Amino acid sequence: MLALPHVSGTECILALRRLGFRAQRRAGGLVTLARGQSHVIVPETATLGPALVNAILRAAEVEPFAFLDAFEAVEEEARDARTHVA
């Protein structure tokens, strides 16, 4: 079984957006994302554990490897943004 990382809610949302999801609603610390007929709700918390990330991916019908690729791209963009700050 693939070990998923701990991620923040914001990182999870950004990774899902890279996979084609769009924010539909934001209320009470929860963001509803949609892609076609797939809808998923992601809490905007500091840390999402691997089990919750897995549940979100199942609900979103996203393969864990696709999510990890998108998540790595989000981390790389954040790292690049920090190094380019003058």
N, CA, C and O atoms as a GROMACS GRO file, in nm:
protein
  344
    1MET      N    1   0.084  -0.119   0.000
    1MET     CA    2   0.000   0.000   0.000
    1MET      C    3   0.088   0.124   0.000
    1MET      O    4   0.191   0.128   0.067
    2LEU      N    5   0.048   0.224  -0.074
    2LEU     CA    6   0.122   0.348  -0.087
    2LEU      C    7   0.106   0.432   0.039
    2LEU      O    8  -0.005   0.450   0.088
    3ALA      N    9   0.217   0.482   0.092
    3ALA     CA   10   0.213   0.569   0.210
    3ALA      C   11   0.193   0.713   0.164
    3ALA      O   12   0.278   0.769   0.096
    4LEU      N   13   0.082   0.772   0.202
    4LEU     CA   14   0.054   0.911   0.169
    4LEU      C   15   0.112   1.000   0.278
    4LEU      O   16   0.119   0.960   0.394
    5PRO      N   17   0.153   1.121   0.242
    5PRO     CA   18   0.212   1.212   0.341
    5PRO      C   19   0.106   1.287   0.420
    5PRO      O   20  -0.011   1.291   0.383
    6HIS      N   21   0.150   1.348   0.531
    6HIS     CA   22   0.068   1.448   0.598
    6HIS      C   23   0.078   1.574   0.513
    6HIS      O   24   0.188   1.613   0.473
    7VAL      N   25  -0.034   1.637   0.484
    7VAL     CA   26  -0.034   1.761   0.405
    7VAL      C   27  -0.128   1.860   0.472
    7VAL      O   28  -0.214   1.821   0.551
    8SER      N   29  -0.110   1.987   0.440
    8SER     CA   30  -0.206   2.086   0.490
    8SER      C   31  -0.328   2.084   0.400
    8SER      O   32  -0.323   2.036   0.287
    9GLY      N   33  -0.437   2.138   0.450
    9GLY     CA   34  -0.558   2.147   0.369
    9GLY      C   35  -0.534   2.230   0.244
    9GLY      O   36  -0.583   2.197   0.136
   10THR      N   37  -0.457   2.338   0.259
   10THR     CA   38  -0.426   2.425   0.145
   10THR      C   39  -0.344   2.351   0.040
   10THR      O   40  -0.370   2.364  -0.079
   11GLU      N   41  -0.246   2.273   0.084
   11GLU     CA   42  -0.164   2.195  -0.010
   11GLU      C   43  -0.250   2.092  -0.084
   11GLU      O   44  -0.233   2.071  -0.204
   12CYS      N   45  -0.341   2.029  -0.012
   12CYS     CA   46  -0.430   1.931  -0.074
   12CYS      C   47  -0.519   1.998  -0.179
   12CYS      O   48  -0.538   1.944  -0.288
   13ILE      N   49  -0.572   2.114  -0.146
   13ILE     CA   50  -0.658   2.187  -0.238
   13ILE      C   51  -0.578   2.227  -0.363
   13ILE      O   52  -0.627   2.212  -0.475
   14LEU      N   53  -0.456   2.278  -0.344
   14LEU     CA   54  -0.374   2.319  -0.458
   14LEU      C   55  -0.340   2.200  -0.547
   14LEU      O   56  -0.340   2.212  -0.670
   15ALA      N   57  -0.310   2.086  -0.487
   15ALA     CA   58  -0.279   1.966  -0.566
   15ALA      C   59  -0.402   1.921  -0.645
   15ALA      O   60  -0.391   1.884  -0.762
   16LEU      N   61  -0.518   1.924  -0.582
   16LEU     CA   62  -0.641   1.884  -0.652
   16LEU      C   63  -0.673   1.983  -0.764
   16LEU      O   64  -0.724   1.944  -0.869
   17ARG      N   65  -0.645   2.111  -0.742
   17ARG     CA   66  -0.666   2.210  -0.849
   17ARG      C   67  -0.576   2.181  -0.968
   17ARG      O   68  -0.618   2.201  -1.082
   18ARG      N   69  -0.454   2.135  -0.943
   18ARG     CA   70  -0.363   2.097  -1.052
   18ARG      C   71  -0.419   1.979  -1.131
   18ARG      O   72  -0.386   1.961  -1.248
   19LEU      N   73  -0.503   1.899  -1.066
   19LEU     CA   74  -0.562   1.783  -1.131
   19LEU      C   75  -0.698   1.815  -1.195
   19LEU      O   76  -0.770   1.725  -1.236
   20GLY      N   77  -0.731   1.944  -1.204
   20GLY     CA   78  -0.852   1.984  -1.275
   20GLY      C   79  -0.972   2.017  -1.189
   20GLY      O   80  -1.078   2.049  -1.242
   21PHE      N   81  -0.958   2.011  -1.056
   21PHE     CA   82  -1.070   2.046  -0.969
   21PHE      C   83  -1.079   2.197  -0.956
   21PHE      O   84  -0.978   2.267  -0.963
   22ARG      N   85  -1.199   2.248  -0.937
   22ARG     CA   86  -1.224   2.390  -0.919
   22ARG      C   87  -1.305   2.410  -0.791
   22ARG      O   88  -1.395   2.332  -0.759
   23ALA      N   89  -1.270   2.516  -0.718
   23ALA     CA   90  -1.342   2.547  -0.594
   23ALA      C   91  -1.483   2.592  -0.629
   23ALA      O   92  -1.503   2.680  -0.713
   24GLN      N   93  -1.580   2.531  -0.563
   24GLN     CA   94  -1.721   2.566  -0.583
   24GLN      C   95  -1.771   2.654  -0.469
   24GLN      O   96  -1.844   2.751  -0.490
   25ARG      N   97  -1.730   2.617  -0.348
   25ARG     CA   98  -1.779   2.684  -0.227
   25ARG      C   99  -1.671   2.684  -0.122
   25ARG      O  100  -1.585   2.596  -0.118
   26ARG      N  101  -1.676   2.785  -0.036
   26ARG     CA  102  -1.585   2.792   0.079
   26ARG      C  103  -1.669   2.843   0.195
   26ARG      O  104  -1.720   2.955   0.191
   27ALA      N  105  -1.682   2.761   0.298
   27ALA     CA  106  -1.762   2.801   0.414
   27ALA      C  107  -1.720   2.722   0.536
   27ALA      O  108  -1.700   2.601   0.528
   28GLY      N  109  -1.706   2.789   0.648
   28GLY     CA  110  -1.678   2.722   0.774
   28GLY      C  111  -1.550   2.641   0.775
   28GLY      O  112  -1.544   2.537   0.840
   29GLY      N  113  -1.448   2.687   0.706
   29GLY     CA  114  -1.322   2.614   0.703
   29GLY      C  115  -1.322   2.492   0.613
   29GLY      O  116  -1.232   2.409   0.620
   30LEU      N  117  -1.424   2.481   0.528
   30LEU     CA  118  -1.434   2.370   0.434
   30LEU      C  119  -1.441   2.424   0.291
   30LEU      O  120  -1.509   2.523   0.266
   31VAL      N  121  -1.372   2.359   0.199
   31VAL     CA  122  -1.377   2.398   0.059
   31VAL      C  123  -1.435   2.282  -0.021
   31VAL      O  124  -1.389   2.169  -0.010
   32THR      N  125  -1.536   2.311  -0.101
   32THR     CA  126  -1.595   2.212  -0.189
   32THR      C  127  -1.533   2.228  -0.326
   32THR      O  128  -1.537   2.337  -0.385
   33LEU      N  129  -1.476   2.120  -0.378
   33LEU     CA  130  -1.413   2.119  -0.509
   33LEU      C  131  -1.490   2.026  -0.601
   33LEU      O  132  -1.548   1.927  -0.556
   34ALA      N  133  -1.490   2.059  -0.730
   34ALA     CA  134  -1.561   1.974  -0.826
   34ALA      C  135  -1.480   1.962  -0.954
   34ALA      O  136  -1.410   2.054  -0.996
   35ARG      N  137  -1.493   1.844  -1.016
   35ARG     CA  138  -1.437   1.816  -1.149
   35ARG      C  139  -1.535   1.720  -1.215
   35ARG      O  140  -1.546   1.604  -1.176
   36GLY      N  141  -1.606   1.770  -1.314
   36GLY     CA  142  -1.708   1.687  -1.377
   36GLY      C  143  -1.814   1.650  -1.275
   36GLY      O  144  -1.872   1.737  -1.210
   37GLN      N  145  -1.839   1.521  -1.261
   37GLN     CA  146  -1.938   1.474  -1.164
   37GLN      C  147  -1.878   1.445  -1.027
   37GLN      O  148  -1.951   1.412  -0.934
   38SER      N  149  -1.747   1.456  -1.013
   38SER     CA  150  -1.680   1.431  -0.884
   38SER      C  151  -1.680   1.556  -0.799
   38SER      O  152  -1.637   1.663  -0.843
   39HIS      N  153  -1.728   1.542  -0.676
   39HIS     CA  154  -1.726   1.650  -0.579
   39HIS      C  155  -1.656   1.600  -0.454
   39HIS      O  156  -1.671   1.484  -0.416
   40VAL      N  157  -1.581   1.688  -0.390
   40VAL     CA  158  -1.512   1.650  -0.267
   40VAL      C  159  -1.503   1.773  -0.177
   40VAL      O  160  -1.491   1.886  -0.225
   41ILE      N  161  -1.508   1.749  -0.046
   41ILE     CA  162  -1.496   1.856   0.052
   41ILE      C  163  -1.364   1.837   0.125
   41ILE      O  164  -1.334   1.729   0.175
   42VAL      N  165  -1.284   1.945   0.129
   42VAL     CA  166  -1.152   1.941   0.192
   42VAL      C  167  -1.149   2.042   0.305
   42VAL      O  168  -1.177   2.160   0.282
   43PRO      N  169  -1.116   1.999   0.427
   43PRO     CA  170  -1.103   2.095   0.538
   43PRO      C  171  -0.976   2.176   0.523
   43PRO      O  172  -0.871   2.123   0.485
   44GLU      N  173  -0.984   2.304   0.553
   44GLU     CA  174  -0.867   2.392   0.548
   44GLU      C  175  -0.798   2.392   0.684
   44GLU      O  176  -0.797   2.493   0.754
   45THR      N  177  -0.742   2.280   0.720
   45THR     CA  178  -0.674   2.267   0.848
   45THR      C  179  -0.524   2.266   0.826
   45THR      O  180  -0.476   2.254   0.713
   46ALA      N  181  -0.450   2.280   0.935
   46ALA     CA  182  -0.303   2.282   0.926
   46ALA      C  183  -0.248   2.150   0.878
   46ALA      O  184  -0.152   2.147   0.802
   47THR      N  185  -0.308   2.039   0.922
   47THR     CA  186  -0.256   1.908   0.885
   47THR      C  187  -0.370   1.810   0.858
   47THR      O  188  -0.463   1.798   0.938
   48LEU      N  189  -0.359   1.742   0.745
   48LEU     CA  190  -0.449   1.631   0.714
   48LEU      C  191  -0.365   1.504   0.721
   48LEU      O  192  -0.261   1.495   0.656
   49GLY      N  193  -0.409   1.409   0.798
   49GLY     CA  194  -0.337   1.283   0.810
   49GLY      C  195  -0.353   1.198   0.686
   49GLY      O  196  -0.441   1.222   0.604
   50PRO      N  197  -0.266   1.098   0.672
   50PRO     CA  198  -0.271   1.011   0.554
   50PRO      C  199  -0.406   0.942   0.533
   50PRO      O  200  -0.450   0.927   0.419
   51ALA      N  201  -0.472   0.901   0.640
   51ALA     CA  202  -0.602   0.834   0.626
   51ALA      C  203  -0.706   0.928   0.568
   51ALA      O  204  -0.786   0.889   0.483
   52LEU      N  205  -0.706   1.054   0.614
   52LEU     CA  206  -0.801   1.152   0.562
   52LEU      C  207  -0.768   1.188   0.417
   52LEU      O  208  -0.859   1.202   0.335
   53VAL      N  209  -0.640   1.202   0.385
   53VAL     CA  210  -0.601   1.230   0.247
   53VAL      C  211  -0.648   1.115   0.158
   53VAL      O  212  -0.700   1.139   0.048
   54ASN      N  213  -0.631   0.993   0.202
   54ASN     CA  214  -0.677   0.877   0.125
   54ASN      C  215  -0.828   0.880   0.104
   54ASN      O  216  -0.876   0.851  -0.005
   55ALA      N  217  -0.903   0.916   0.208
   55ALA     CA  218  -1.049   0.924   0.197
   55ALA      C  219  -1.090   1.034   0.098
   55ALA      O  220  -1.183   1.016   0.021
   56ILE      N  221  -1.020   1.146   0.102
   56ILE     CA  222  -1.048   1.256   0.009
   56ILE      C  223  -1.022   1.210  -0.134
   56ILE      O  224  -1.101   1.238  -0.224
   57LEU      N  225  -0.910   1.141  -0.155
   57LEU     CA  226  -0.877   1.094  -0.290
   57LEU      C  227  -0.978   0.992  -0.342
   57LEU      O  228  -1.014   0.995  -0.459
   58ARG      N  229  -1.024   0.903  -0.254
   58ARG     CA  230  -1.126   0.806  -0.296
   58ARG      C  231  -1.254   0.878  -0.336
   58ARG      O  232  -1.315   0.846  -0.439
   59ALA      N  233  -1.296   0.977  -0.255
   59ALA     CA  234  -1.418   1.052  -0.285
   59ALA      C  235  -1.403   1.131  -0.414
   59ALA      O  236  -1.499   1.148  -0.489
   60ALA      N  237  -1.281   1.180  -0.440
   60ALA     CA  238  -1.256   1.260  -0.560
   60ALA      C  239  -1.227   1.174  -0.683
   60ALA      O  240  -1.215   1.225  -0.794
   61GLU      N  241  -1.217   1.042  -0.662
   61GLU     CA  242  -1.183   0.948  -0.770
   61GLU      C  243  -1.049   0.984  -0.834
   61GLU      O  244  -1.036   0.989  -0.956
   62VAL      N  245  -0.949   1.010  -0.747
   62VAL     CA  246  -0.814   1.045  -0.790
   62VAL      C  247  -0.719   0.935  -0.745
   62VAL      O  248  -0.724   0.890  -0.630
   63GLU      N  249  -0.633   0.891  -0.835
   63GLU     CA  250  -0.532   0.791  -0.802
   63GLU      C  251  -0.425   0.854  -0.712
   63GLU      O  252  -0.383   0.966  -0.736
   64PRO      N  253  -0.381   0.782  -0.608
   64PRO     CA  254  -0.280   0.837  -0.518
   64PRO      C  255  -0.152   0.881  -0.588
   64PRO      O  256  -0.094   0.982  -0.549
   65PHE      N  257  -0.107   0.808  -0.689
   65PHE     CA  258   0.015   0.847  -0.759
   65PHE      C  259  -0.004   0.979  -0.834
   65PHE      O  260   0.089   1.060  -0.838
   66ALA      N  261  -0.120   1.002  -0.892
   66ALA     CA  262  -0.149   1.128  -0.959
   66ALA      C  263  -0.148   1.242  -0.858
   66ALA      O  264  -0.096   1.350  -0.885
   67PHE      N  265  -0.207   1.217  -0.740
   67PHE     CA  266  -0.208   1.319  -0.635
   67PHE      C  267  -0.066   1.350  -0.591
   67PHE      O  268  -0.030   1.467  -0.575
   68LEU      N  269   0.016   1.247  -0.570
   68LEU     CA  270   0.153   1.270  -0.526
   68LEU      C  271   0.233   1.350  -0.628
   68LEU      O  272   0.312   1.436  -0.590
   69ASP      N  273   0.213   1.324  -0.756
   69ASP     CA  274   0.280   1.402  -0.860
   69ASP      C  275   0.238   1.549  -0.852
   69ASP      O  276   0.322   1.639  -0.860
   70ALA      N  277   0.108   1.573  -0.837
   70ALA     CA  278   0.058   1.710  -0.828
   70ALA      C  279   0.107   1.776  -0.699
   70ALA      O  280   0.143   1.894  -0.700
   71PHE      N  281   0.109   1.702  -0.590
   71PHE     CA  282   0.155   1.755  -0.462
   71PHE      C  283   0.303   1.793  -0.470
   71PHE      O  284   0.342   1.898  -0.419
   72GLU      N  285   0.385   1.711  -0.533
   72GLU     CA  286   0.527   1.742  -0.549
   72GLU      C  287   0.544   1.869  -0.633
   72GLU      O  288   0.633   1.949  -0.605
   73ALA      N  289   0.462   1.888  -0.734
   73ALA     CA  290   0.469   2.009  -0.816
   73ALA      C  291   0.432   2.132  -0.734
   73ALA      O  292   0.493   2.238  -0.749
   74VAL      N  293   0.332   2.119  -0.647
   74VAL     CA  294   0.292   2.229  -0.558
   74VAL      C  295   0.406   2.263  -0.464
   74VAL      O  296   0.438   2.381  -0.444
   75GLU      N  297   0.469   2.161  -0.405
   75GLU     CA  298   0.582   2.185  -0.315
   75GLU      C  299   0.697   2.252  -0.388
   75GLU      O  300   0.761   2.342  -0.334
   76GLU      N  301   0.724   2.208  -0.511
   76GLU     CA  302   0.833   2.265  -0.589
   76GLU      C  303   0.806   2.413  -0.620
   76GLU      O  304   0.897   2.495  -0.612
   77GLU      N  305   0.681   2.446  -0.657
   77GLU     CA  306   0.645   2.585  -0.682
   77GLU      C  307   0.664   2.670  -0.557
   77GLU      O  308   0.714   2.782  -0.565
   78ALA      N  309   0.623   2.617  -0.442
   78ALA     CA  310   0.637   2.691  -0.317
   78ALA      C  311   0.785   2.712  -0.285
   78ALA      O  312   0.826   2.819  -0.240
   79ARG      N  313   0.865   2.609  -0.308
   79ARG     CA  314   1.010   2.618  -0.282
   79ARG      C  315   1.072   2.722  -0.375
   79ARG      O  316   1.154   2.802  -0.331
   80ASP      N  317   1.033   2.722  -0.502
   80ASP     CA  318   1.085   2.818  -0.598
   80ASP      C  319   1.044   2.960  -0.560
   80ASP      O  320   1.123   3.054  -0.572
   81ALA      N  321   0.920   2.976  -0.515
   81ALA     CA  322   0.871   3.109  -0.476
   81ALA      C  323   0.951   3.162  -0.358
   81ALA      O  324   0.980   3.282  -0.351
   82ARG      N  325   0.986   3.075  -0.264
   82ARG     CA  326   1.063   3.119  -0.147
   82ARG      C  327   1.206   3.158  -0.186
   82ARG      O  328   1.262   3.251  -0.128
   83THR      N  329   1.264   3.089  -0.282
   83THR     CA  330   1.403   3.118  -0.320
   83THR      C  331   1.412   3.242  -0.409
   83THR      O  332   1.520   3.302  -0.418
   84HIS      N  333   1.303   3.282  -0.474
   84HIS     CA  334   1.306   3.398  -0.562
   84HIS      C  335   1.266   3.526  -0.492
   84HIS      O  336   1.265   3.632  -0.554
   85VAL      N  337   1.234   3.518  -0.364
   85VAL     CA  338   1.200   3.640  -0.289
   85VAL      C  339   1.330   3.713  -0.260
   85VAL      O  340   1.424   3.656  -0.204
   86ALA      N  341   1.334   3.839  -0.300
   86ALA     CA  342   1.460   3.916  -0.282
   86ALA      C  343   1.466   3.985  -0.149
   86ALA      O  344   1.564   4.053  -0.119
   0.00000   0.00000   0.00000
